[in-house]
Amino acid sequence: MLHSALQDCTFTKLRSDSALRVLFSGSLRLKCKSACCQRWYFTFNGAECTGPLPIESIIYLDQGSPELNSTINIHRTSSVEGLCEGVKAGLVDVAVWVGTCADYPRGDASTGWNSVSRIIIEELPK
């Protein structure tokens, strides 16, 4: 699977028993001539969240007529948001990535075209 970090930043987490709420908001686009899927997701210190689940969003395009798929180029403002528990206190490297979905070919993914993209990180006490 091909993956690339779109943006990363360091966040100082004050408590080990709190959760991190993360949000990415920006323009996402996927195009391809046959079925393809890409996923946008967060990592914390290089690993995806497991408590309770990964924080992700996908775009899937089904196979259609080649002449239509080759001209579809719709950029939509989308968000990837969730809570992650179990991250220890201290400096946390938070990153947004784009990669492939399991068992689907890679498409031509675009992030942040002609618009503002935001990453918001918030520590929430239990």
All heavy atoms as an XYZ file, in Angstrom:
963
protein
N       0.830     -1.175      0.000
C       0.000      0.000      0.000
C       0.881      1.246      0.000
O       1.822      1.336      0.774
C      -0.894      0.034      1.236
C      -2.046     -0.927      1.181
S      -3.333     -0.459      2.344
C      -2.953     -1.528      3.688
N       0.553      2.202     -0.844
C       1.271      3.459     -0.884
C       0.606      4.451      0.051
O      -0.606      4.629      0.023
C       1.272      4.023     -2.304
C       2.063      3.227     -3.331
C       1.829      3.800     -4.710
C       3.533      3.237     -2.992
N       1.404      5.094      0.873
C       0.884      6.064      1.829
C       1.827      7.254      1.851
O       3.033      7.092      1.720
C       0.802      5.465      3.232
C      -0.086      4.269      3.310
N      -1.378      4.343      3.738
C       0.131      2.974      2.992
C      -1.923      3.129      3.696
N      -1.021      2.284      3.243
N       1.264      8.422      2.050
C       2.109      9.600      2.205
C       1.496     10.545      3.229
O       0.279     10.726      3.271
C       2.310     10.305      0.860
O       1.070     10.700      0.321
N       2.358     11.121      4.056
C       1.901     12.072      5.064
C       1.564     13.389      4.381
O       2.349     13.909      3.599
C       2.962     12.282      6.127
N       0.382     13.908      4.677
C      -0.028     15.189      4.125
C       0.452     16.331      5.004
O       0.894     17.351      4.522
C      -1.556     15.250      4.014
C      -2.187     14.190      3.135
C      -3.688     14.222      3.271
C      -1.773     14.400      1.689
N       0.326     16.153      6.297
C       0.715     17.183      7.259
C       0.918     16.526      8.609
O       0.216     15.582      8.948
C      -0.382     18.246      7.368
C      -0.039     19.415      8.251
C       1.084     20.265      7.690
O       1.074     20.631      6.536
N       2.082     20.554      8.507
N       1.865     17.032      9.361
C       2.014     16.556     10.732
C       2.345     17.727     11.637
O       2.808     18.772     11.183
C       3.052     15.444     10.849
C       4.463     15.911     10.563
O       4.631     17.001      9.998
O       5.402     15.182     10.903
N       2.027     17.577     12.898
C       2.336     18.604     13.881
C       2.522     17.933     15.237
O       2.086     16.801     15.449
C       1.266     19.683     13.938
S      -0.371     19.100     14.310
N       3.176     18.640     16.138
C       3.415     18.117     17.472
C       2.462     18.791     18.440
O       2.298     20.016     18.419
C       4.878     18.364     17.892
O       5.723     17.739     16.930
C       5.156     17.777     19.258
N       1.832     17.969     19.274
C       0.851     18.440     20.250
C       1.329     18.009     21.630
O       1.800     16.883     21.799
C      -0.521     17.823     19.939
C      -1.621     18.250     20.867
C      -2.299     19.434     20.649
C      -1.975     17.470     21.950
C      -3.329     19.834     21.500
C      -2.998     17.848     22.807
C      -3.674     19.044     22.578
N       1.206     18.889     22.618
C       1.572     18.533     23.988
C       0.323     18.064     24.729
O      -0.571     18.862     25.005
C       2.211     19.722     24.732
O       3.363     20.146     23.983
C       2.635     19.320     26.132
N       0.277     16.776     25.022
C      -0.857     16.186     25.736
C      -0.539     16.230     27.231
O       0.524     15.799     27.660
C      -1.079     14.752     25.255
C      -2.355     14.129     25.741
C      -2.638     12.848     24.960
C      -3.936     12.214     25.367
N      -3.854     11.487     26.632
N      -1.467     16.773     28.013
C      -1.206     16.995     29.431
C      -1.500     15.796     30.314
O      -0.861     15.618     31.341
C      -2.005     18.209     29.920
C      -1.708     19.524     29.195
C      -2.597     20.640     29.716
C      -0.238     19.882     29.326
N      -2.484     14.964     29.927
C      -2.903     13.855     30.798
C      -2.940     12.551     30.016
O      -3.378     12.505     28.872
C      -4.292     14.142     31.362
C      -4.353     15.412     32.189
C      -5.747     15.742     32.599
N      -6.368     14.591     33.252
C      -7.437     14.660     34.019
N      -8.011     15.812     34.240
N      -7.942     13.585     34.567
N      -2.548     11.469     30.662
C      -2.603     10.148     30.015
C      -4.011      9.584     29.975
O      -4.325      8.740     29.136
C      -1.679      9.158     30.720
O      -0.333      9.468     30.450
N      -4.892     10.041     30.880
C      -6.249      9.484     30.935
C      -7.261     10.301     30.124
O      -8.462     10.106     30.248
C      -6.721      9.351     32.384
C      -6.860     10.697     33.081
O      -6.347     11.714     32.563
O      -7.486     10.727     34.161
N      -6.795     11.199     29.271
C      -7.694     11.992     28.429
C      -7.737     11.417     27.015
O      -6.952     10.533     26.666
C      -7.226     13.445     28.386
O      -5.940     13.517     27.789
N      -8.651     11.943     26.215
C      -8.759     11.546     24.806
C      -8.333     12.717     23.931
O      -8.442     13.876     24.332
C     -10.189     11.139     24.482
N      -7.845     12.405     22.745
C      -7.564     13.449     21.764
C      -8.679     13.449     20.719
O      -9.015     12.402     20.165
C      -6.216     13.221     21.075
C      -4.973     13.480     21.905
C      -3.719     13.204     21.082
C      -4.961     14.903     22.440
N      -9.230     14.623     20.501
C     -10.200     14.816     19.418
C      -9.440     15.494     18.287
O      -8.791     16.513     18.487
C     -11.351     15.704     19.857
C     -12.324     16.021     18.735
C     -13.408     17.008     19.195
N     -14.218     17.409     18.078
C     -14.060     18.545     17.394
N     -13.114     19.400     17.745
N     -14.843     18.832     16.378
N      -9.490     14.888     17.101
C      -8.805     15.457     15.948
C      -9.789     15.677     14.814
O     -10.790     14.948     14.678
C      -7.637     14.560     15.471
C      -6.512     14.551     16.481
C      -8.102     13.148     15.167
N      -9.504     16.700     14.030
C     -10.354     17.033     12.880
C      -9.465     17.523     11.753
O      -8.594     18.375     11.972
C     -11.354     18.130     13.248
C     -12.062     18.822     12.082
C     -13.063     17.888     11.416
C     -12.743     20.096     12.536
N      -9.648     16.962     10.569
C      -9.088     17.519      9.349
C     -10.272     17.971      8.510
O     -11.240     17.204      8.329
C      -8.268     16.494      8.544
C      -7.963     16.996      7.159
C      -6.881     17.829      6.950
C      -8.783     16.677      6.097
C      -6.630     18.334      5.681
C      -8.537     17.172      4.821
C      -7.456     18.002      4.607
N     -10.225     19.176      8.001
C     -11.257     19.675      7.102
C     -10.567     20.298      5.904
O      -9.669     21.127      6.064
C     -12.130     20.712      7.813
O     -13.082     21.245      6.912
N     -10.953     19.873      4.716
C     -10.345     20.409      3.500
C     -10.916     19.740      2.270
O     -11.765     18.853      2.347
N     -10.427     20.151      1.137
C     -10.891     19.628     -0.145
C     -10.264     18.258     -0.409
O      -9.050     18.095     -0.300
C     -10.501     20.603     -1.255
O     -10.750     20.049     -2.511
N     -11.104     17.261     -0.739
C     -10.631     15.924     -1.109
C     -11.170     15.580     -2.486
O     -12.306     15.925     -2.831
C     -11.114     14.864     -0.117
C     -10.775     15.048      1.360
C     -11.297     13.865      2.157
C      -9.293     15.236      1.570
N     -10.365     14.873     -3.259
C     -10.794     14.433     -4.587
C     -10.104     13.125     -4.929
O      -8.968     12.875     -4.557
C     -10.427     15.495     -5.619
C     -10.941     15.214     -7.026
C      -9.978     14.442     -7.893
N      -8.887     15.274     -8.392
C      -7.685     14.801     -8.636
N      -7.378     13.546     -8.438
N      -6.726     15.573     -9.083
N     -10.826     12.272     -5.649
C     -10.262     11.026     -6.168
C     -10.761     10.848     -7.585
O     -11.939     11.072     -7.869
C     -10.700      9.836     -5.306
C     -10.201      8.463     -5.743
C      -8.680      8.380     -5.687
C     -10.827      7.374     -4.889
N      -9.865     10.470     -8.480
C     -10.299     10.141     -9.832
C      -9.504      8.954    -10.347
O      -8.374      8.721     -9.926
C     -10.234     11.340    -10.776
C      -8.875     11.840    -11.120
C      -8.993     13.017    -12.089
C      -7.642     13.414    -12.616
N      -7.743     14.416    -13.668
N     -10.146      8.187    -11.220
C      -9.520      7.016    -11.821
C     -10.392      6.540    -12.978
O     -11.548      6.937    -13.096
C      -9.321      5.909    -10.791
S     -10.778      5.499     -9.831
N      -9.832      5.690    -13.824
C     -10.579      5.175    -14.974
C     -11.257      3.854    -14.681
O     -12.103      3.416    -15.438
C      -9.656      5.047    -16.183
C      -9.201      6.396    -16.695
C      -8.426      6.265    -17.974
C      -8.010      7.638    -18.450
N      -7.325      7.592    -19.729
N     -10.867      3.183    -13.605
C     -11.535      1.955    -13.175
C     -11.712      2.061    -11.662
O     -11.310      3.048    -11.061
C     -10.717      0.722    -13.560
O      -9.445      0.784    -12.974
N     -12.294      1.069    -11.043
C     -12.580      1.137     -9.608
C     -11.309      1.439     -8.809
O     -10.252      0.873     -9.069
C     -13.206     -0.172     -9.143
N     -11.432      2.367     -7.856
C     -10.301      2.704     -7.002
C     -10.810      3.232     -5.666
O     -11.984      3.580     -5.533
C      -9.373      3.722     -7.659
S     -10.118      5.335     -7.935
N      -9.919      3.269     -4.685
C     -10.290      3.721     -3.343
C      -9.061      4.322     -2.676
O      -7.970      3.781     -2.802
C     -10.813      2.534     -2.526
S     -11.372      2.968     -0.872
N      -9.244      5.425     -1.998
C      -8.196      6.034     -1.187
C      -8.776      6.346      0.180
O      -9.975      6.603      0.312
C      -7.682      7.330     -1.811
C      -7.015      7.177     -3.148
C      -5.605      6.633     -3.096
O      -5.257      5.819     -3.915
N      -4.793      7.041     -2.146
N      -7.925      6.318      1.191
C      -8.372      6.638      2.551
C      -7.469      7.694      3.159
O      -6.257      7.683      2.963
C      -8.473      5.388      3.412
C      -7.220      4.850      3.992
C      -7.414      3.484      4.666
N      -7.781      3.579      6.052
C      -6.922      3.502      7.062
N      -5.625      3.368      6.837
N      -7.351      3.572      8.302
N      -8.100      8.627      3.855
C      -7.420      9.674      4.600
C      -7.543      9.295      6.065
O      -8.637      8.961      6.533
C      -8.066     11.026      4.333
C      -7.746     11.593      2.971
C      -6.836     12.579      2.704
C      -8.316     11.243      1.702
N      -6.802     12.850      1.360
C      -7.708     12.040      0.716
C      -9.284     10.311      1.291
C      -8.029     11.958     -0.633
C      -9.604     10.226     -0.049
C      -8.974     11.040     -0.994
N      -6.434      9.344      6.818
C      -6.466      8.863      8.201
C      -5.426      9.567      9.062
O      -4.470     10.157      8.553
C      -6.275      7.348      8.252
C      -4.959      6.867      7.697
C      -3.875      6.614      8.545
C      -4.782      6.655      6.334
C      -2.666      6.169      8.040
C      -3.573      6.214      5.825
C      -2.521      5.971      6.684
O      -1.316      5.554      6.186
N      -5.636      9.501     10.380
C      -4.739     10.098     11.353
C      -3.828      9.037     11.965
O      -4.250      7.889     12.143
C      -5.525     10.734     12.506
C      -6.035     12.120     12.211
C      -7.301     12.312     11.697
C      -5.240     13.230     12.475
C      -7.775     13.590     11.444
C      -5.707     14.509     12.229
C      -6.974     14.693     11.710
N      -2.608      9.467     12.309
C      -1.728      8.644     13.139
C      -1.282      9.472     14.345
O      -1.268     10.707     14.307
C      -0.472      8.160     12.378
O       0.297      9.279     11.948
C      -0.839      7.249     11.228
N      -0.926      8.751     15.408
C      -0.450      9.347     16.653
C       0.875      8.672     16.984
O       0.910      7.456     17.182
C      -1.475      9.124     17.767
C      -2.836      9.687     17.407
C      -3.738      8.916     16.681
C      -3.178     10.973     17.760
C      -4.973      9.430     16.319
C      -4.414     11.500     17.401
C      -5.318     10.729     16.684
N       1.946      9.449     16.967
C       3.293      8.892     17.155
C       3.560      7.743     16.191
O       4.125      6.719     16.544
C       3.514      8.458     18.604
C       3.502      9.643     19.547
O       3.931     10.737     19.191
N       2.994      9.441     20.742
N       3.095      7.900     14.959
C       3.371      6.932     13.899
C       2.441      5.746     13.800
O       2.595      4.913     12.913
N       1.457      5.645     14.695
C       0.541      4.497     14.675
C      -0.910      4.987     14.596
O      -1.247      6.031     15.157
C       0.726      3.649     15.925
N      -1.728      4.204     13.923
C      -3.149      4.538     13.895
C      -3.775      4.308     15.261
O      -3.305      3.483     16.044
C      -3.876      3.694     12.840
C      -3.559      4.137     11.427
C      -4.521      3.550     10.421
O      -5.733      3.854     10.511
O      -4.058      2.793      9.552
N      -4.837      5.017     15.519
C      -5.555      4.890     16.785
C      -6.203      3.504     16.872
O      -6.761      3.003     15.895
C      -6.632      5.973     16.866
S      -7.506      5.988     18.429
N      -6.116      2.898     18.041
C      -6.795      1.618     18.270
C      -7.829      1.719     19.380
O      -8.546      0.770     19.645
C      -5.787      0.508     18.621
O      -5.063      0.904     19.788
C      -4.834      0.252     17.469
N      -7.873      2.863     20.064
C      -8.816      3.028     21.159
C      -9.711      4.237     20.939
O      -9.246      5.344     21.135
N     -10.895      4.098     20.450
C     -11.524      2.801     20.218
C     -11.312      2.244     18.808
O     -11.271      1.040     18.622
C     -13.003      3.082     20.463
C     -13.190      4.509     20.085
C     -11.881      5.195     20.411
N     -11.158      3.115     17.785
C     -11.048      2.659     16.394
C     -10.168      3.616     15.605
O      -9.947      4.757     16.033
C     -12.442      2.604     15.745
C     -13.437      1.605     16.329
C     -14.837      1.900     15.819
C     -13.035      0.188     15.987
N      -9.703      3.210     14.406
C      -8.976      4.156     13.555
C      -9.850      5.370     13.216
O     -11.077      5.268     13.175
C      -8.663      3.347     12.295
C      -8.689      1.929     12.741
C      -9.742      1.871     13.822
N      -9.191      6.497     12.969
C      -9.883      7.721     12.565
C      -9.601      7.893     11.084
O      -8.460      8.174     10.690
C      -9.399      8.922     13.392
C      -9.679      8.665     14.882
C     -10.068     10.204     12.923
C      -9.037      9.658     15.817
N     -10.628      7.690     10.264
C     -10.422      7.622      8.821
C     -11.643      8.093      8.053
O     -12.742      8.209      8.599
C     -10.114      6.183      8.403
C     -11.299      5.255      8.627
C     -11.042      3.819      8.211
O      -9.988      3.527      7.620
O     -11.914      2.985      8.472
N     -11.410      8.332      6.765
C     -12.476      8.626      5.817
C     -12.021      8.065      4.479
O     -10.821      8.095      4.170
C     -12.678     10.144      5.713
O     -13.729     10.452      4.839
N     -12.943      7.531      3.704
C     -12.563      6.974      2.402
C     -13.374      7.626      1.284
O     -14.466      8.145      1.511
C     -12.744      5.442      2.322
C     -14.227      5.054      2.374
C     -11.952      4.732      3.389
C     -14.501      3.646      1.871
N     -12.798      7.583      0.100
C     -13.538      7.872     -1.129
C     -13.335      6.673     -2.028
O     -12.202      6.235     -2.254
C     -13.052      9.146     -1.833
C     -13.284     10.374     -0.956
C     -13.774      9.319     -3.178
C     -12.774     11.671     -1.578
N     -14.435      6.134     -2.509
C     -14.407      4.987     -3.420
C     -15.101      5.388     -4.710
O     -16.168      6.005     -4.679
C     -15.135      3.792     -2.790
C     -15.393      2.668     -3.761
C     -14.372      1.788     -4.099
C     -16.632      2.509     -4.365
C     -14.590      0.767     -5.007
C     -16.857      1.493     -5.260
C     -15.836      0.622     -5.586
O     -16.048     -0.389     -6.482
N     -14.507      5.053     -5.836
C     -15.142      5.244     -7.138
C     -15.268      3.887     -7.800
O     -14.292      3.138     -7.900
C     -14.312      6.165     -8.035
C     -14.263      7.631     -7.650
C     -13.341      8.392     -8.602
C     -15.648      8.244     -7.659
N     -16.463      3.573     -8.231
C     -16.719      2.307     -8.913
C     -16.332      2.441    -10.381
O     -16.259      3.531    -10.923
C     -18.200      1.949     -8.786
C     -18.473      0.483     -9.055
O     -17.530     -0.263     -9.391
O     -19.628      0.073     -8.929
N     -16.130      1.313    -10.999
C     -15.815      1.320    -12.426
C     -17.024      1.817    -13.195
O     -18.139      1.389    -12.972
C     -15.432     -0.079    -12.883
C     -15.002     -0.127    -14.326
C     -14.475     -1.496    -14.696
O     -14.247     -2.327    -13.830
N     -14.287     -1.729    -15.965
N     -16.793      2.724    -14.101
C     -17.848      3.251    -14.961
C     -17.327      3.318    -16.369
O     -16.349      2.660    -16.707
N     -17.955      4.105    -17.183
C     -17.474      4.219    -18.552
C     -16.190      5.047    -18.553
O     -16.098      6.060    -17.863
C     -18.534      4.881    -19.427
O     -18.780      6.194    -18.979
N     -15.176      4.615    -19.278
C     -13.886      5.317    -19.268
C     -14.008      6.790    -19.634
O     -13.324      7.628    -19.072
C     -13.049      4.559    -20.300
C     -13.658      3.202    -20.360
C     -15.131      3.405    -20.087
N     -14.904      7.117    -20.562
C     -15.010      8.521    -20.955
C     -15.576      9.397    -19.830
O     -15.218     10.544    -19.690
C     -15.842      8.697    -22.228
C     -17.277      8.214    -22.152
C     -17.435      6.722    -22.417
O     -16.447      6.042    -22.699
O     -18.583      6.242    -22.329
N     -16.436      8.834    -18.977
C     -16.950      9.605    -17.845
C     -15.929      9.676    -16.724
O     -15.684     10.738    -16.167
C     -18.260      9.008    -17.316
C     -19.495      9.207    -18.189
C     -20.696      8.514    -17.576
C     -19.780     10.684    -18.380
N     -15.340      8.547    -16.374
C     -14.389      8.539    -15.264
C     -13.166      9.405    -15.549
O     -12.583      9.958    -14.641
C     -13.941      7.113    -14.945
C     -14.928      6.412    -14.034
O     -15.676      7.058    -13.330
N     -14.931      5.106    -14.078
N     -12.776      9.504    -16.810
C     -11.577     10.281    -17.103
C     -11.842     11.783    -17.003
O     -10.905     12.557    -16.939
C     -11.040      9.928    -18.490
O     -11.978     10.301    -19.474
N     -13.092     12.221    -16.976
C     -13.384     13.651    -16.894
C     -13.940     14.063    -15.534
O     -14.022     15.241    -15.251
C     -14.392     14.074    -17.976
O     -15.596     13.341    -17.799
C     -13.841     13.832    -19.365
N     -14.328     13.118    -14.684
C     -14.834     13.472    -13.365
C     -13.679     13.999    -12.522
O     -12.664     13.335    -12.355
C     -15.495     12.262    -12.670
C     -16.768     11.865    -13.411
C     -15.813     12.580    -11.212
C     -17.413     10.599    -12.892
N     -13.824     15.213    -12.024
C     -12.764     15.839    -11.243
C     -13.417     16.764    -10.214
O     -13.205     17.964    -10.218
C     -11.813     16.602    -12.164
C     -10.564     17.045    -11.438
O     -10.229     16.541    -10.376
N      -9.876     18.009    -12.006
N     -14.216     16.180     -9.341
C     -14.974     16.953     -8.358
C     -14.180     17.001     -7.051
O     -13.861     15.971     -6.466
C     -16.358     16.318     -8.109
C     -17.156     16.257     -9.413
C     -17.114     17.100     -7.041
C     -18.416     15.420     -9.312
N     -13.873     18.209     -6.604
C     -13.204     18.425     -5.319
C     -14.279     18.814     -4.316
O     -15.017     19.772     -4.542
C     -12.168     19.537     -5.428
C     -11.063     19.214     -6.376
N      -9.819     18.833     -5.950
C     -11.011     19.208     -7.726
C      -9.042     18.614     -6.986
N      -9.738     18.839     -8.076
N     -14.372     18.080     -3.216
C     -15.400     18.339     -2.208
C     -14.747     18.628     -0.866
O     -13.812     17.934     -0.468
C     -16.296     17.113     -2.029
C     -17.138     16.782     -3.218
C     -17.984     15.539     -2.915
N     -18.892     15.250     -3.992
C     -18.637     14.439     -4.996
N     -17.471     13.830     -5.065
N     -19.525     14.221     -5.937
N     -15.279     19.631     -0.160
C     -14.818     19.849      1.195
C     -15.350     18.715      2.048
O     -16.542     18.425      2.045
C     -15.306     21.204      1.734
O     -14.756     22.222      0.906
C     -14.866     21.411      3.167
N     -14.463     18.042      2.721
C     -14.800     16.877      3.529
C     -14.077     16.979      4.866
O     -13.187     17.804      5.043
C     -14.372     15.588      2.822
O     -14.996     15.484      1.564
N     -14.465     16.105      5.782
C     -13.777     16.103      7.078
C     -13.462     14.678      7.496
O     -14.139     13.725      7.112
C     -14.624     16.797      8.147
O     -15.828     16.116      8.341
N     -12.403     14.567      8.265
C     -11.993     13.325      8.914
C     -11.918     13.690     10.395
O     -11.154     14.578     10.766
C     -10.619     12.836      8.410
C     -10.246     11.514      9.047
C     -10.592     12.758      6.892
N     -12.707     13.020     11.226
C     -12.809     13.434     12.623
C     -13.019     12.234     13.524
O     -13.671     11.268     13.143
C     -13.990     14.396     12.780
C     -14.192     14.914     14.175
C     -15.325     15.918     14.268
O     -16.103     16.070     13.314
O     -15.432     16.554     15.329
N     -12.468     12.312     14.723
C     -12.693     11.243     15.686
C     -11.968     11.480     16.992
O     -11.244     12.467     17.164
N     -12.171     10.529     17.906
C     -11.536     10.545     19.225
C     -10.554      9.390     19.332
O     -10.843      8.286     18.873
C     -12.573     10.393     20.335
C     -13.571     11.522     20.520
C     -14.630     11.131     21.541
C     -12.861     12.791     20.953
N      -9.418      9.661     19.972
C      -8.444      8.601     20.209
C      -8.099      8.587     21.688
O      -7.697      9.610     22.258
C      -7.194      8.817     19.366
S      -6.061      7.407     19.441
N      -8.242      7.423     22.310
C      -7.904      7.235     23.713
C      -6.637      6.393     23.809
O      -6.252      5.727     22.851
C      -9.055      6.543     24.442
C     -10.339      7.338     24.413
C     -11.528      6.590     24.986
O     -11.426      5.355     25.176
O     -12.559      7.235     25.212
N      -6.003      6.410     24.967
C      -4.832      5.565     25.189
C      -3.517      6.170     24.743
O      -2.490      5.484     24.746
N      -3.507      7.442     24.354
C      -2.263      8.109     23.984
C      -1.654      8.701     25.256
O      -2.325      9.422     25.992
C      -2.516      9.219     22.932
C      -1.228      9.939     22.599
C      -3.160      8.636     21.683
N      -0.404      8.392     25.532
C       0.258      8.845     26.757
C       0.469     10.352     26.753
O       0.542     10.983     25.695
C       1.607      8.147     26.912
C       1.494      6.665     27.154
C       2.857      6.028     27.298
C       2.715      4.527     27.485
N       4.020      3.866     27.538
N       0.591     10.918     27.957
C       0.883     12.344     28.100
C       2.272     12.646     27.549
O       3.142     11.785     27.503
C       0.794     12.747     29.566
N       2.451     13.893     27.122
C       3.735     14.331     26.578
C       3.582     14.800     25.154
O       2.471     15.063     24.682
N       4.697     14.880     24.438
C       4.662     15.306     23.046
C       4.093     14.192     22.179
O       4.523     13.038     22.267
C       6.060     15.680     22.561
C       6.714     16.876     23.245
C       8.103     17.129     22.671
C       5.849     18.124     23.121
N       3.107     14.543     21.353
C       2.454     13.576     20.472
C       2.583     14.087     19.042
O       2.191     15.219     18.742
C       0.958     13.405     20.824
C       0.298     12.380     19.903
C       0.785     13.002     22.278
N       3.150     13.268     18.165
C       3.222     13.597     16.748
C       1.905     13.171     16.104
O       1.611     11.976     16.033
C       4.405     12.889     16.088
C       4.512     13.197     14.610
O       4.266     14.360     14.223
O       4.828     12.272     13.833
N       1.105     14.134     15.675
C      -0.194     13.871     15.051
C      -0.036     14.135     13.555
O       0.431     15.207     13.154
C      -1.295     14.771     15.641
C      -2.625     14.509     14.970
C      -1.405     14.572     17.151
N      -0.427     13.166     12.718
C      -0.259     13.317     11.273
C      -1.507     12.862     10.535
O      -2.216     11.964     10.987
C       0.954     12.516     10.789
N      -1.755     13.499      9.397
C      -2.826     13.096      8.478
C      -2.147     12.485      7.259
O      -1.203     13.054      6.706
C      -3.694     14.299      8.045
C      -4.759     13.870      7.052
C      -4.334     14.963      9.246
N      -2.645     11.329      6.854
C      -2.065     10.563      5.757
C      -3.119     10.289      4.693
O      -4.309     10.281      4.980
C      -1.566      9.211      6.266
C      -0.433      9.277      7.228
C      -0.491      9.659      8.540
C       0.922      8.936      6.969
N       0.742      9.575      9.109
C       1.634      9.137      8.165
C       1.590      8.486      5.839
C       2.998      8.895      8.260
C       2.950      8.239      5.946
C       3.641      8.444      7.143
N      -2.659      9.991      3.485
C      -3.529      9.438      2.451
C      -2.872      8.159      1.961
O      -1.657      8.100      1.767
C      -3.797     10.424      1.284
C      -2.539     10.786      0.538
C      -4.864      9.869      0.334
N      -3.691      7.118      1.837
C      -3.177      5.822      1.390
C      -4.268      5.057      0.662
O      -5.367      5.556      0.446
N      -3.969      3.844      0.329
C      -4.920      3.016     -0.401
C      -5.822      2.262      0.571
O      -5.508      2.102      1.745
C      -4.176      1.996     -1.293
O      -3.282      1.246     -0.481
C      -3.400      2.695     -2.398
N      -6.941      1.828      0.062
C      -7.850      0.961      0.812
C      -7.429     -0.488      0.555
O      -6.881     -0.802     -0.502
C      -9.289      1.147      0.344
S      -9.882      2.844      0.433
N      -7.704     -1.355      1.488
C      -7.365     -2.770      1.311
C      -8.072     -3.334      0.085
O      -9.253     -3.077     -0.144
C      -7.767     -3.556      2.557
N      -7.358     -4.064     -0.727
C      -7.895     -4.800     -1.880
C      -8.436     -3.930     -3.005
O      -9.183     -4.413     -3.852
C      -8.991     -5.783     -1.445
C      -8.481     -6.799     -0.434
O      -7.302     -7.172     -0.526
O      -9.259     -7.203      0.442
N      -8.099     -2.636     -3.036
C      -8.542     -1.787     -4.140
C      -7.337     -1.063     -4.726
O      -6.429     -0.665     -4.008
C      -9.572     -0.745     -3.671
C     -10.903     -1.362     -3.371
C     -11.237     -1.721     -2.080
C     -11.811     -1.619     -4.387
C     -12.457     -2.306     -1.797
C     -13.025     -2.207     -4.111
C     -13.350     -2.551     -2.821
O     -14.551     -3.135     -2.558
N      -7.343     -0.854     -6.047
C      -6.231     -0.125     -6.663
C      -6.189      1.330     -6.214
O      -7.202      1.908     -5.837
C      -6.538     -0.203     -8.164
C      -7.602     -1.219     -8.325
C      -8.302     -1.354     -7.020
N      -5.005      1.881     -6.296
C      -4.769      3.282     -5.964
C      -5.334      4.169     -7.062
O      -5.240      3.866     -8.243
C      -3.256      3.478     -5.848
C      -2.814      4.858     -5.540
C      -1.266      4.857     -5.413
N      -0.772      6.192     -5.295
C      -0.393      6.941     -6.320
N      -0.453      6.466     -7.553
N       0.043      8.161     -6.124
N      -5.927      5.282     -6.662
C      -6.403      6.280     -7.612
C      -5.534      7.520     -7.550
O      -4.506      7.550     -6.877
N      -5.959      8.543     -8.249
C      -5.269      9.831     -8.245
C      -5.946     10.702     -7.192
O      -6.980     11.312     -7.435
C      -5.351     10.461     -9.635
C      -4.686     11.823     -9.709
O      -3.962     12.192     -8.754
O      -4.894     12.524    -10.709
N      -5.377     10.740     -5.976
C      -5.966     11.472     -4.855
C      -5.400     12.884     -4.800
O      -4.223     13.101     -5.078
C      -5.679     10.743     -3.545
N      -6.261     13.822     -4.439
C      -5.844     15.211     -4.266
C      -6.410     15.713     -2.944
O      -7.544     15.395     -2.585
C      -6.368     16.066     -5.421
O      -6.115     17.431     -5.190
N      -5.621     16.507     -2.236
C      -6.039     17.051     -0.946
C      -5.715     18.539     -0.912
O      -4.596     18.933     -1.239
C      -5.294     16.352      0.204
O      -5.455     14.940      0.080
C      -5.822     16.794      1.556
N      -6.706     19.348     -0.531
C      -6.475     20.758     -0.277
C      -6.433     21.670     -1.483
O      -5.945     22.791     -1.390
N      -6.956     21.228     -2.614
C      -6.880     22.044     -3.819
C      -7.680     23.344     -3.676
O      -8.853     23.335     -3.335
C      -7.402     21.246     -5.032
C      -7.400     22.034     -6.300
C      -6.324     22.284     -7.103
C      -8.519     22.680     -6.898
N      -6.717     23.047     -8.163
C      -8.066     23.307     -8.073
C      -9.861     22.798     -6.565
C      -8.889     24.034     -8.905
C     -10.694     23.519     -7.396
C     -10.214     24.133     -8.554
N      -7.027     24.459     -3.911
C      -7.662     25.774     -4.038
C      -8.542     26.152     -2.850
O      -9.569     26.817     -3.020
C      -8.461     25.830     -5.347
C      -8.699     27.250     -5.805
O      -7.915     28.145     -5.515
N      -9.776     27.462     -6.516
N      -8.179     25.686     -1.660
C      -9.000     25.971     -0.485
C      -8.143     25.881      0.775
O      -7.027     25.384      0.750
C     -10.167     24.978     -0.383
O      -9.680     23.669     -0.173
N      -8.706     26.339      1.877
C      -8.041     26.252      3.170
C      -8.268     24.863      3.756
O      -9.382     24.341      3.711
C      -8.595     27.326      4.136
C      -8.031     27.149      5.537
C      -8.306     28.716      3.596
N      -7.217     24.260      4.264
C      -7.325     23.001      4.995
C      -6.960     23.269      6.443
O      -6.077     24.084      6.724
C      -6.374     21.945      4.417
O      -6.721     21.634      3.098
N      -7.644     22.570      7.360
C      -7.397     22.774      8.782
C      -7.217     21.442      9.490
O      -7.910     20.481      9.183
C      -8.575     23.485      9.439
C      -8.726     24.913      9.048
C      -9.923     25.545      9.757
N     -10.020     26.948      9.435
C     -10.590     27.430      8.348
N     -11.135     26.622      7.476
N     -10.631     28.729      8.129
N      -6.309     21.447     10.463
C      -6.192     20.348     11.406
C      -6.430     20.948     12.781
O      -5.771     21.932     13.152
C      -4.816     19.670     11.354
C      -4.576     19.033      9.991
C      -4.690     18.630     12.463
C      -3.186     18.477      9.809
N      -7.382     20.385     13.522
C      -7.667     20.830     14.872
C      -7.412     19.664     15.807
O      -7.863     18.549     15.547
C      -9.132     21.321     15.004
C      -9.343     22.526     14.074
C      -9.466     21.670     16.443
C     -10.795     22.961     13.964
N      -6.667     19.921     16.882
C      -6.367     18.898     17.885
C      -6.822     19.451     19.234
O      -6.452     20.578     19.592
C      -4.868     18.572     17.945
C      -4.345     18.197     16.546
C      -4.585     17.461     18.947
C      -2.831     18.155     16.443
N      -7.583     18.658     19.953
C      -8.126     19.106     21.235
C      -8.021     17.962     22.241
O      -8.341     16.820     21.910
C      -9.587     19.487     21.016
C     -10.338     19.972     22.223
C     -11.773     20.315     21.898
O     -12.318     19.885     20.862
O     -12.375     21.024     22.721
N      -7.582     18.263     23.439
C      -7.515     17.251     24.491
C      -8.792     17.319     25.309
O      -9.173     18.382     25.803
C      -6.308     17.492     25.395
C      -6.103     16.419     26.420
C      -4.784     16.537     27.165
O      -4.005     17.481     26.897
O      -4.527     15.671     28.022
N      -9.467     16.178     25.461
C     -10.735     16.113     26.183
C     -10.580     15.259     27.442
O     -10.219     14.088     27.364
C     -11.833     15.504     25.314
C     -12.146     16.216     24.010
C     -13.184     15.437     23.223
C     -12.626     17.627     24.267
N     -10.869     15.824     28.621
C     -10.783     15.026     29.854
C     -11.895     13.990     29.891
O     -12.958     14.166     29.286
C     -10.947     16.057     30.968
C     -11.652     17.200     30.326
C     -11.283     17.191     28.870
N     -11.662     12.902     30.623
C     -12.692     11.871     30.760
C     -13.684     12.258     31.818
O     -13.426     12.998     32.718
C     -12.070     10.530     31.118
C     -11.452      9.890     29.919
C     -11.083      8.461     30.252
C     -10.681      7.750     28.976
N     -10.425      6.365     29.162
